[in-house]
Amino acid sequence: MKNKKWDLAALASIPLIMTLGNSMLIPILPLISRKLHISSFKVSMLITVYAIVAILLIPIAGYLSDRFGRKKVIIPSLIIAAIGGVVSAVAAWLTGGMTAYWIILGGRLLQGIGASGAFPIVIPLVGDMFDDEKEISKGLGIIETSNTFGKVISPVLGAALGSVLWYLPFISIPILCVISLLLVIFLVGTPKKDSNDMPLSTFLVNTKNILKEKGRWIYAIFAIGGICMFILFGVLFYLSDTLESRYHLDGIIKGLVLAIPLVLLCLCSYISGKIIGQNKKRMKWIGFAGMALLCVCLIIIGFSNQIIFVISFFSLCGAGIGLALPCMDALITVGVEKEQRGTITSLYSSMRFIGVSLGPPIVSILVNANHWVLFGVMAGVGAIGGLLTLFAVKPEVADKKEVAT
């Protein structure tokens, strides 16, 4: 892994920057709502539209990366994400009201197109870079840690920039994309057999066969990834609104409070990636422990809406998500052959984006109900993820099938 450290560092910049490009807006959503005179639901769509377009295009990007090469997809995707950032920034700077809102939404759509071919392709590229499953797990742990580290600093950075100029986070996005683009161009080598000439019809048949053979545990991992992101972004949206409307916290202080659960998420992602190695059973059970912790803490949160209580137990929720996600990343990556790895992992990334897209708008509706209903729903969704991890994720069965075939 030592001779690939610069490749990994450059690749780790992609999830970091893609996460900043989305999560950095969460602490300033109430501010954007006031500046543009739009509802809480409409402002939540700035997060949702980014995710929806990514959901639709990620599988296509995965196929293109399998066919033509990972780097050839990542580079133009980062350029498109940067252009989307420029569109949103210019709209926020030069226009106002609903005109600004719709143009910003269009810019966010372009960012989503770029995101679909950036972070999701990093996961299979790391799998291509190494032959040893232990090194793949460590590499994916670094990537997931970078992703979660972006979530840690995004509320602080977003709040800090927004306190200077409300649309400054939009301006920072294209700058960050260009930095990541240069790192990828100059530091990331192209793995051998990075692409193949498989016809689309053959590719679709092979993908269908993989899903038929391993579908039970692959679909379960898809759902678990989506559930984790749904809960994470939903509760962060709730906290961002509550801290400002009920406790009158804004700016950097609000960002620091939002970062508390994300610090634990980042730390546990790193630890999880380090200890799972190539042991698939360990991946499953650490993933289950994380989902169980998440579910239990969400149930406890339902009993009190005191902010210190909520932040404390949601921090433990973050730890649970941090334990689970690297395990799911590793299982989905090492459990699929390289030829279809880009497509399968991109489908997994799509499910994670579905969670991102559904969290804020659903919470914006549930927040009008009582506190217990909101977190009862979240706990129920988390319980589904835990049960899927326990009963449906069976990678050892897939291994046996691979030997048999």
N, C-alpha and C positions, 0 to 999 in steps of 0.2 A: 504493500500500500504506500510505502514511502516514496516510490518513484511516481506515484499518481497524486501526490498531495496538492500540487498546484492545479491539476485538473479538477480535483474535488473542491478546492477552494473557489475556483471560478464557477463551477456548477452550483455550489452552495449559495452563490450570490443571486441565482435566479429565483429560488423559492423565497429568499429573504426579500428581494425587491418586489416580486409579485405579491407577497403578503403585505408589504408596506403599502403597495398601490391600492389595496382593498381595505385592509384593517385600519389604516391610518385615517380613514374617513369616519370610522365609527364614533370617536369622541366628539367630532365636530358636526355630526348629523343634526342635533338640535339647533346648532348655530346656522347651518345651511338652511334649515327649515324657516328660521326667523328672517334670514337675509333675503330669501327668495319668496317668502310668504306662501309656503306650501305645507301640506299636512304631514303628519308623522308617517303615514302610509306611503305617500309619494316620495318622501325623502329616503325611506327604506329601499325604494326601487333602485336607487343609485348603487346599492350593494347587489340587489337581486338581478338587475339586467346584466351586470358584469358576469354573474355566475350562470345565468340561463344560456347566454350565447356560448359560453365555454362548454356547458353541458352538451350542446348540440354538435359542437365542432371538435371536441377532444377525441372522439373515436376516429374521425377522419384524419386528424393530425397523427394519431397513433399508427394508422395504416400507412400514411405517407412516410413516417419515420422508419417503419419496417421496410418499406419499399425502396426509399431513396437515401436513407441515412438520418441519424438523430440530429446531427449538427446542422444539416441542410434545412431542417424544419425549425430548429430553435432560433437560428439567426434572423430569418425574416419575421418570425413571430415577435421577437423582441423589438424589431423596427416598427411593426404595426402597433404594439403596445405603447411605444414612445409617441407615435403619431396621435393615438387616442388621447394620451395625456396632454398633448399640445392643444388639441381641439377643446377639451374640457377647460383647460387653463385660460385659453383665449376667450371662451364664452363667459366664464366667470368674471374675467377682468373687464371686458368691453360691453357686456350686455347685463340685463337684470330681469327679475321676475320670471314669468313662465317661459319667456324666450330663452333666457339663460338656462333654465331647467331642462328644456327639451334638447338644447345643443349639448349641454353637459351629459345628458343621458345618452346622446349619440356618441360622444367621446368615450363614455364608459363602455358602450357596446363595442367600439373598436378595441378598447383595452381588453375586453373579454375575448375577442378574436385572437389577439396576441397571446393572452394568457393560456389559451387552449393548446398552443403549440410550444409553450415554454416549460413551465414547471412539470406538467404531466410527462413530458418526454425525458426529463432528467432522471426519473426513476428507472426506466429500462436502460438508459445510457450507463448508469452506475452498474447495473447488472451485466452489461456488455463488457465493461472495463476489467472485470475480475473473473477468474475461473473458480476461485475458492469461495464457497458459500459463506464462510465466516467473514471474509473480507467484504463480501457483498453486504452482509448484515451491518458491519461497522460503517461502511460507506453510506448506506441508507439511513443509519442512525445519525450520521453527520448532516445529511440532507434534511431529515425531519427536524433535527435540532435547529438548523438554520431557519427552517420554516417557522418553528415555534418561537425562536428568538426574534424573528420579524414581528410576530404577534406580541411579544413582550414589549418591544420598544415602540411599536406603532401607536399605541394610545398616548404615550408620553410625547413622541415626536409630533404626532398629528395635533394634539392639544397645544403644544408649544408653538408650532407653525401657525395654527389657526388663531392663536391669541395675538399674533403679530399682524396677520392679514388673513381673512377667513378663507380665501382661495389659494393660499400659499401651498397647502398640501397638494393641490392639483398641479401647481407649477413644478414641484419637486419630482413628480412621477417620471416625466420624460428624461430628466437629468439622470435619475437612478437607472432607468432602462439603458441609456447610452453607456453608462459605466459597466453594467453587466454585459452588454453586447461586446464591448472591447475586451473584457476579460475572457469571454468565451472564444472570440476570434483568435486571440493570441496565446491562450494558455491551455485550451482543451484540444487534445489530440483526437483523431478519429480511430476508434477501435477497428481491428481487423474484422472483416465480414460484417461491417456496419449496416449493409443494405442487402437486399436480395431482389431477384427479378421474377418473383412468383406472380403469375397472373392474378387479377382480382378475383376471378371465379374460384380458382384453386385456394386462394387465401381465405375467402369466405367459407368455403367448405371445411378447411382445416380449423378455422376459428369456431365454426359450429360444432365440429367434432370435439374440440377441447372443452367447450362449454357443456356439451352433452356428457363427456367423460368425467369432468371435474366440477360440473356446475354446482353441485350442492354446497361445497365449501367455498367456491369462488363467489357465488352469489351472496353467501353469508358475509364474506369479507367486504363485498361491495356495500351491503346494507350497513355494516358496522362502521365503515368509514363515513358514510353519509350521516348516520346517527350522531357520531361524535361531532361533526361539523355543524349539524343542526342545533345541537345543544350549546356548543361553544358560542356560535355567532348569535343565537337567540338570546342567551343570557347576557352576553356582552352588550347587545342592543338594549336590553331591559336595564342593565346597570347604568349605561351611558345616559339614558333618559331619566332614570330615578335619581342619580347623583346630582343632576342639574336641576330638575323640577322640584324635588322634595328636599334635598339637602343643600342646594345652592352652591355646589362645587363645580368649578369649571377651570379651564386652562390646564396648566401643568399639574396642579394638585389632583384634578380629576383624572388626568392621564396616569399619574402614579398609582392611584387607587385601582384603576382598571388593569394596570400591569401586574398587580400582586398575584392573582390566580395564574396569569400567564407565565410568571417566573417559575412557578412550580411545574407547570406544563413543560416548559423548556428543559428544566433540570431532569425531570423524569423521562423525557424523550431521549436525552443523552444517555442516561443510565440504562434505560431499556435497550437501546441500540448496542451498548457495550456488552451486556450480559447475555443476550439471547444467542449469540454465536450462530451456529448452523443447526441448533437443536430445535426442530419444528414443534415437538411436544412442549418445550419450554416457551416457545413463542405463543402457543395456544393458551397455556395456563397463566402466563404473565398478562396476556391480553384479557383473559377472563377476569383476573384479579382487578385490572384497571377498570373494566366495565362494571364490575360489582361495586367497587368503591364509588364510581360515578353515580350509580343508581341509588345507593344508600344515602349519599350526601344530598342528592336532589330531594329525596323524601324528607330528610331532616330540615332542609331549607324551607319546605312548605309550612312548617310550624311557626315561623316567625319572619316578619318583614323588616326587622331591625337591621340596619345596613352593615354593622360590624359582624353580626351573626351570618348574614347572607354572604358577605365577602369571605369570611373564614371558611365556611363549608364549600363555597364555590371554588376556593383555592384547592381544596382537596379533590373537587371534581376535575380541576385542571390537571392534578397529579394523575388521576385515573385515565384521562384522555392521553396524557403524555406516556403512560405505560403501554396503552393499547395500540396506538397508531403505528409506532415503529415495528411492532410485531406483525400487524396486518400488512404493512409495506413489504416486509421481508418475506412473509408467506406467499403473497401474490407474485412476488418477483422471482424467487427461487423455485416456485412450483410450476412455472410455465417455461416452455422452451424458448430460446432466444428469438426464433423466427416469428413467433406470435406475441412476444413479450410486450412490444410497444402497444399493440392493440388492447390486450387484456388489462395492462396497467392503466391505459388511458380510459378504459371503461370504468375502472376503479376510481380514477381521478374525477370522472364525470359524476359518479355517485357522491363523492365528497363535495363537489360543487353544487349538487342538488341540495345537500344539507345547508350549505352556505346561503343558497338562494331562498330557501324556505324559512330559515330561522328568524330573521328580522321581521318579515311581514306577518308571519303567524303570531309572533310575540306581540307585535303592535296591535293585533286583534285581541289576544288573550289577556293583555295587560289591563283591559277594561273590566275583566272579571276579577274575582278576588285572588289573593296571593296564592292560596292553596290550589286553585284550579290551574293556574299557570305552571307551578312547579310539580303538581300532580301529573299533568300531561307530560312534562319533561321527564319525570321519573319513569312514567309508563313507557315512553320511547326508549329510555336508557335500559329498562328491564328487557325489552325486546332484543336490544343489542347484546346484553349479557347472556340471554338464553341462546341466541344464535351462536355466540362464541363457544358456549358449553356443549351444545348438542349438534350443531351443523358444521363447525370448523373441524374437519378431520383430515389433515394433510397426510397422515400416515397411510390412509386408504388410497389417496392419490399416488403416493410413492409406490405402493404395491401394484397399482394399475400400470404405472409407467414401466415397472420391471416386466410385467406380464406382456406388455405390448412391444 
